[in-house]
Amino acid sequence: MESGRLRLERIADTEGSERVANEVIRRSRREGPKADTIRCECGNPVCHEPLEVSDDDYERARSDSMLFIVARGHEILEAEDVVETNAGYEIVRKHEDMRAVVERSDPRKRGDHVQG
């Protein structure tokens, strides 16, 4: 495999790990406000920036394995495209060649999601 592809896979794996962490966080808060603090799902493995995200935006991003929520400016354009910009965060879509990688890390695709 070429080094560029490996880098894109590592970015996708990092973002997938953050998505799983956010699902665990939200599962632990079954009731509460319509906005939640989640961790940035960017490809930087040391970033855990807190983001205030509405429940509707969070669920919309979770409805598609290819979407992630990142802090504004944390997008990695070689790996994803910004599809929506909100106050303090963006929703990004991974490039199609990473679909298999991001779908493997999607807890809702694997059936790990518990409705709150």
JOUR-V867275 format. One record per backbone hydrogen bond with DSSP energy under -1.0 kcal/mol. NH is the residue of the N-H (numbers start at 1). CO is the residue of the C=O. E is the energy in kcal/mol with one decimal. If there is no record, write none. Layout:
BEGIN
nh=NH co=CO e=E
nh=NH co=CO e=E
END
This chain:
BEGIN
nh=6 co=2 e=-2.0
nh=7 co=3 e=-2.2
nh=8 co=4 e=-2.0
nh=9 co=5 e=-2.3
nh=10 co=6 e=-2.5
nh=11 co=7 e=-2.4
nh=12 co=8 e=-2.4
nh=13 co=9 e=-2.6
nh=14 co=10 e=-2.5
nh=15 co=11 e=-2.5
nh=16 co=12 e=-2.4
nh=17 co=13 e=-2.2
nh=18 co=14 e=-1.9
nh=19 co=15 e=-2.1
nh=20 co=16 e=-2.2
nh=21 co=17 e=-2.2
nh=22 co=18 e=-2.4
nh=23 co=19 e=-2.1
nh=24 co=20 e=-2.0
nh=25 co=21 e=-2.4
nh=26 co=22 e=-2.7
nh=27 co=23 e=-2.3
nh=28 co=24 e=-1.7
nh=29 co=26 e=-1.0
nh=36 co=53 e=-2.6
nh=38 co=51 e=-2.7
nh=40 co=49 e=-2.2
nh=41 co=69 e=-2.6
nh=47 co=44 e=-1.7
nh=51 co=38 e=-2.9
nh=53 co=36 e=-2.9
nh=55 co=34 e=-3.2
nh=58 co=54 e=-2.5
nh=59 co=55 e=-2.6
nh=60 co=56 e=-2.3
nh=61 co=57 e=-2.3
nh=62 co=58 e=-2.1
nh=64 co=61 e=-1.1
nh=67 co=64 e=-2.2
nh=68 co=92 e=-2.2
nh=70 co=90 e=-2.7
nh=72 co=88 e=-1.0
nh=74 co=71 e=-2.5
nh=79 co=76 e=-2.6
nh=80 co=76 e=-1.5
nh=81 co=93 e=-2.4
nh=83 co=91 e=-2.9
nh=84 co=91 e=-1.5
nh=86 co=89 e=-3.0
nh=90 co=70 e=-3.3
nh=91 co=84 e=-2.6
nh=92 co=68 e=-2.8
nh=93 co=81 e=-2.9
nh=94 co=66 e=-2.7
nh=95 co=79 e=-2.1
nh=98 co=95 e=-2.3
nh=99 co=96 e=-2.0
nh=102 co=98 e=-2.4
nh=103 co=99 e=-2.6
nh=104 co=100 e=-1.5
nh=110 co=106 e=-1.8
nh=112 co=107 e=-3.3
END
